[in-house]
Amino acid sequence: MPLNRRGRTTAPRAGALPAARRRSALLATDLQDLSFLRRATPALLAVLIVSLADFFSGQDRYLAPLMVVVPSIAGLTLKPLELLAVSFLGFLALLGLSNHDQVTSLNDGRFLFGAMVSYVLLTVFSAWVAEVRMRRAAAFAAVSSVAEAAQRALLRQPPPTVGPLRLAVRYVSAADAARIGGDLYSVLDTPHGVRVLVGDVRGKGLGAVQTAAVVLGAFREAAYDEEKLTSVAERIEASVERHVPDGEFTTALFAGFDRPGVVELLHFGHVPPIKVGRDGTAEVLEAPEPWVPIGLGQLAAGEPTVIPVPFGTDDVLVLCTDGVVEARHHRSGDFYPLAERVGPLVRGAARSLAELESAVGRIYADLLVHTGGELGDDALLLLITRTDH
């Protein structure tokens, strides 16, 4: 544990990102996660191209002053000291090409002197630009990391077992500049049985996190107080109407486990769950009467219907967000066919917690193969089995 100046141990703050993750955010923001050679390649290619162009154009053409493009290109990807090193290499190439072109006349000498002065001044300016670029990248990475830490603090990962349920969760932030989205989930053991919420707030960024906080806060209170799932949803709807700007909405799926052998589902425009049987048969649990997302309840009349579904100890319930089913294939652009692939990947996962963890890992690995290794949106996978009959 780290010590403060008075020698007392200090615990990590809840929801804070590890130092390695914060460093990773900074590196990825400013391309510093790439090797020096890869970042220096554009500038080195510029040195090579100008050198070859001048060499093969003959001594009657003097193209060496074009080397001034090197510092400008280096300023886009390199650190200041790295830029100075690469620019020095370009400066040596400039001198070498001038010697090759036999710059001897007074006018040519003046032209060479002007090119050298311009090169040096541009190098210094580009180094300053690189320093400013890195500072702004650090500030952006810090803001993104704080926002992601706030999101992780909201999404308190449940223990592997909650009441009679076993759980395996895989939540991954998107790899885009927004870094955070509005995926949310919660699993609570209440006097009315275990209750699960999986949702997805429209949009990204801190606004989405704030809406997710409202939804999760209302759920964590109402789930203990209300006997019916519909009443829990009504409480959340009322809270969203009070505290979330008009037009913002959240797709959600509620699952209630208050009696053995059955799961009650309540759909609010969310991705339908999939039940996988012991033999790997996958069944998509669509809502017969779809309901509007939370936040748009005033547009609908009546109330949603709770759907009871048989759910035994050999079954696995797969819940996810649209970041999974709408993940695009890296070549064809097709959506990820979760319903078609999940059966073999999850078959037999109800036997133990270790099998369940392996299953969620297999789904995620298959998803990355489909997308080519990167996700364009936040992705949440939640696998549930039960131990009571």
N, C-alpha and C positions, 0 to 999 in steps of 0.2 A: 504494500500500500504506500502511496506517496506521502511524504511528511511535509507539513507546512513549516513556517519559520519557527514556530514555538515547539516543534517536535511532535505535535499531535497527528495522528493518522487522519486522513480525509478520504471519505468514500467517494467513488465516482458519482457524478450527478446522474439522476435518473434520466434516461433518454439521450444522454450525451453520446456523441459518436466517438469511437476509439481514435487515438491520435493517428494510427495508420490509415483509417478511413478518411480523416480530414486531409492528410497529406495526399492521399490518392485523389481526392476531389480537386485539390490544387493542381496536381500534375496533369490530370486529364483536361482541366479547363484550359491550360496554357500549352498543351501538347508536350509537356515535360515528361510524360510517361513513355514517350518514344526515346530511343537511343540518340546520342549526339550525332552519330553518323546519318541517321534518317532525317533528323531535323536540319542538318547541314547540307544535305544532298541538293536542294534547290540552288543554294548559293555556290556550291562547288561545281554544279553543272553549268552555272552562268560563267564561272571562270574558265571552264573547259571549252564552252561554246565560243566565247569571245576569242580565246587563244587560238583555236582551230580556224575560226573565220579570218583572223588577222594573218595567220601563218600561211594559209592556202590562197589568200587573195593576192599574194605577191607584195613586193617591196614598194610598189607604186601606190598602194592603198594603205592608209594608216588607221586601223580600226581599234587600236589599243585603248583609246579614251573611253570606249564603250564599257570598260571594266567598272565604271562608276555605278553600274546597276547592282554590283555585288553587295555593297553595304545595305542598300535598300531592301534587297531580297532577304538578306541575313537578318535584318531587323524584324521580320515577320515571325521567325521561329526560334531564334537563338537568344541565349542570355548575353548580357553585355560583354563579358570577358570572352565568351565563345565567339561572339561577333567580331571582336577585335582580332582574335586569332585568325579567323577565316578571311577577314578583310586584309590582314597583313599578307596572307598568301596571295590574294588578288593584287595587292600592291607590288609584290615581287614579280608577279606575272606581267603587270603593266610595265615595269622597268625592263624585264627580259624581252618583251615584244618590241619596246622602243629601241633596244640595242639591235634586235634582229632587223628592224626596219631601217637601221642606220640613220637615226635622227641626228644630223650634223649641222644643218643650216640654222641660221639665227631664228628665222620664223618658225621652223619646226621645233627648235629648242624652247621658244616662248610658248608654243602650243603644248608641248610636253609639260613645261612647268605649270601652266594653267590647269592641265588635266590632273597633275599630281596634287596641287593645292585643293582642287575641287574634290578629289577622291578623299583626302584627309578630312576636310571639313564635313563631307557627307558621312564619313565613317563615324566621326564624333557625334553628329546629329542622330544617326541611326542607333548608336549605342544608348543615347538618352531616350529615344523612342522605345527601345527594347526594355529599358528600366521602367518607364511609365506603363508599358503594356503588362509587364509582370506584376506591378503593384495593383493594377486594376483587376488582373486575373485573380490575384490573391484575395482582393476584397470580394469579388464575385463568388469565389469558392467558399469564403467564410460565410457569406449570406446563405448560400445554398446548403452548406453543412448545418448551419443553425436551423434552417427550415426543415431539413431532413431529420435532425435530432428531435425537433418538436413533433414531427409526424411519428417517429418511433416511440416517443413518450406516450402518445395517444394510443398507439397500437400495442398495448401491453400483451406480450406473447403469453398465452395460457400455458399451464403445465401440461405434460404429456397425457395426464389423466384428469378428467373433470367429472366427478360423480361416476356414473357407469360408462362413461365414454372414454375412448382412446383417441388422441388427436395427433396429427402430423401437419405442420404448417410450413409453407414455403412462400415468403413474401420477398419480392425483388423490386427495387426502384428502377425506373426507366433509365436508359443511357443517354437521354437527350438533355438539352440545356435546362429544361424545366426542373429536372431531377426529382421532383416530388409530384404526386398526383393525389387523388382523393379516394383511393382504395381504403376500405376499413373493414374490421372484423372484431368480434368479441364473443367470448364463450363464458357463460355465467352459470354457476350451480345455485339455483334459487329454491325457495319453498315450493315452487310450482314445477319443479323439474329443471333439467339443464336446458338453457336457452341459448341459441346461436344466432348471431347477426352477421351477415356478409353484405357489403354494399359498395357502391362506387359513386362518388360525387362528381357531378358534371364539372369539367374544367380541370385546371392544374394550378400549382403554386400555393401561396399562403392562403388565398381565398378558399381554395378547396380544403385545405387543412382546417381552417376555421369552421367551415360547414361540417366537416367530419367530426370536429370536437363537439358541436351542438348535437349531432345525431347520436354519437357514442355516449355523451353525458346523459341524454334523455333515456337512452336504452338501459344504461346501467342503473338508473333509478327505477324506471317503470317495470323492468323485468322482475324486480323483487316485489313490487307492490301490486301488480295487476295479475289476475288469475288467467285471463284469456290473452292469447297472442294478438288478437285484433285490438284489444284495449291497449296493449303495449305500443302497437303501431299508431293508434290514435294519439297517445301521449307524445310520441316523437313528432308526429305531424303538427301538433299544436306548438311544440317547441320550435320547430323549423319555421312555422309561420311567424312566430314572434321575433326570432333572432337571426334569420337568414334573409338576405335581400330577395325581393320578388323575382321570379323567373329561374332561380337556382333550384335544382332538384337532385335527388339521390335515388338511384335504383337500389333496391334492397331485397334480401331474401331472409326470412325468419324461419328457424327450425326449432321445434319444441319436442323435448324428450321427457314427457311426464308419466309415461306408462310403458312397460316392457313390450317389445315386439312392434312398436309403432313409432313413426316420426310424423309430426304435424308440420306442414309447410305452408308458408304464407308469402306469396309472390307480389313484389311491387316493381314490375318491369325489369327485373334482374335476369342475369343468365341462369337458366334452369339448372338445378343440380342433376347429377347422374348417379344412379344406384348400380353398383357392380356386384353381381352375385358371386357365389363360391366358385362357379365354373367359368367366371370371366364374362358372363353376359352383362352387357351394359344397357340400362334403361334410362332414357332422358325423361325426367319428371316435369313435364310441361304443365303449366297452369291451364285448366279448362276455360277459365274466365280471367284473362290477364287484367291486372290492375295498374293504375297509373303510378309513377314513381312518387316517393315521399317529397312533399313540397308542392305537388300539383293536385292534392286531394280535393281542393275546392272546385276543381273542374269536373269531378265525377260525382254521381249520385249513388247512394247506397253504401255498402261496405264490402271489402274483399272477403273471399271465402277461404277458410282454412281447409287444407287438403290432407287427410290422414293417409299415410302410405305404410304398408308393411315393411318393417326393417328389423331383421334378425341379427344374430351374432355372427353369421357368416357373410353378412353384407358389408359393403363399404360405400359410404356416401361421399361423393366428390363435389365440392363446392369451389367456385372460382369467380374471377371477375373477367370483364371483357378484354383485359390485357392478355388473357390466355387464348380465348376462342377467336379473337380478332387479330392475333399475331400473324403477320404475312410471311409466306414462303420467300426465302431470299432470292429465288429466281422467278418462279411463276407468279408470285403475288397472291397465291391462294391462302385462305384462312386456315388456321391450325384445326384439323379435324379431331377435336378432343373426343367426341362421342365414338368415333371409329377406332381410336387408338387406345383409349383408356382401359378397356377390358383386359387385354393381355398384360398391360403394364401394372395393373392393380390386383390381378387374380391372386388369391391366397393371402392378401395383405391383412385380413382380419385375424389371422392366427396369433399375432403378437405385435407389440409396439415396435419392435425392431423391424418386422416385415412392413409395417405401415410407414415407417420412416424411409425404408428403402424404396417403397412404392412411390412416394411423393418425389423422391430424388430421381427416379426413372422418368416420371412424367416431365419434370423440369428439364432433364437432360435431352429428352426427345423434343421438347419445345425449342430448345436452343439449336438442335440440329435442323429443325424446320426453318428457323429464322436466320440461320447462318451465324449464330453466336451472339446476337444482340437483340434486345427487346426495345420496341418503340414506345411502350407504355408500361406503367406499373402492372405487375402480375401477381395475383394472389391465388394460391392453391391451398385448400383445407380439406384434409381427408379425415373422416370420422367412422369409427366402428364402436360397437357397444359390447359390454361384457355381461349384462343381465339378459335373461331369457324373456 
